[in-house]
Amino acid sequence: MSLLAADIGNSHTFVGLLDGAEVTAHWRVATDERRTADEWSVLLRGLLADRVADVDGIAVCATVPAVLHEWREMLERHFPDVAAIVVEPGVRTGIPVLMDNPREVGSDRIVNSLAAATLYGGPAIVVDFGTATTFDVVNGKGQYVGGAISPGIEISLEALGRRGAQLRKVELVRPRSVIAKNTVEALQSGMVFGVAAQVEGLVARMIAELGEPAADVTVISTGHLASLLVDDCGCFTVHSPWLTLQGLRLVFERNS
């Protein structure tokens, strides 16, 4: 069985082809709210090429309602014979959500937490580096208990370039040292090492609030910007780049 999993984020859409638990192919494309259902179909078929006939299941989570609307239409019109699951309130995920309003929690965050609890067990903290940097916490009972959201690395750097009179956009890479010798590396240092320190601090506070020994909490990094910071954050237990795709697989299996 080949499952097409799609994580539709604010800036990028991650598409993966899974054979069981193995991600056999993956792509990252821009999330464009202007793209129609027909255009999404053409794009997916172009990425899949001759593998499109092998897809017998589709699982989707989305944080952009306008794009999700086009995906629903695409699934109905272009993949009518393929079983499809859209992760949303009412869909069985198998993870209790202990929030004031469970319906307002992003489906990608629920999917990440499900994958963390299933693959690594609780307690666990997932740090997802995307448009926003999100922190999601699963307790020892496998329940989603909450988290935190902070501005993502890219949008923080863009905002600094726009609002700083003598600053400019720079490439988002790890600088040579924390104490920078020029403006470009000073911006890079503030972003990379500043966010790393923020992550370490928030994770430490969350572990303390959980009341669990730090050694018992699995801290997982994911998201397309995670590789930039994972080596500079001493808090991570494991790096799982396809955590969301694996979570989508688990939801699909529970609902198929």
Buried (B, 14 or more C-beta within 10 A) or exposed (E): EBBBBBBBBBBBBBBBBBEEEEBEBBBBBEBBEEBEBEEBBBBBEEBBEEBBEEBEBBBBBBBBEEBBEBBBBBBEEBBEEBBBBBBEEEBEBEBEBEBEEEEEBBBBBBBBBBBBBBBBEBBBBBBBBBBBBBBBBBBBEBBBBBBBEBBBBBBBBBEBEEEEEEBEEBEBEBBEEBEBEEEBBBBBBBBBBBBBEEBBEBBEEBBEEBEBEEEEBBBBBBBBBBEBBBEBBEBBBBBBBBBBBBBBBBBBBEBE
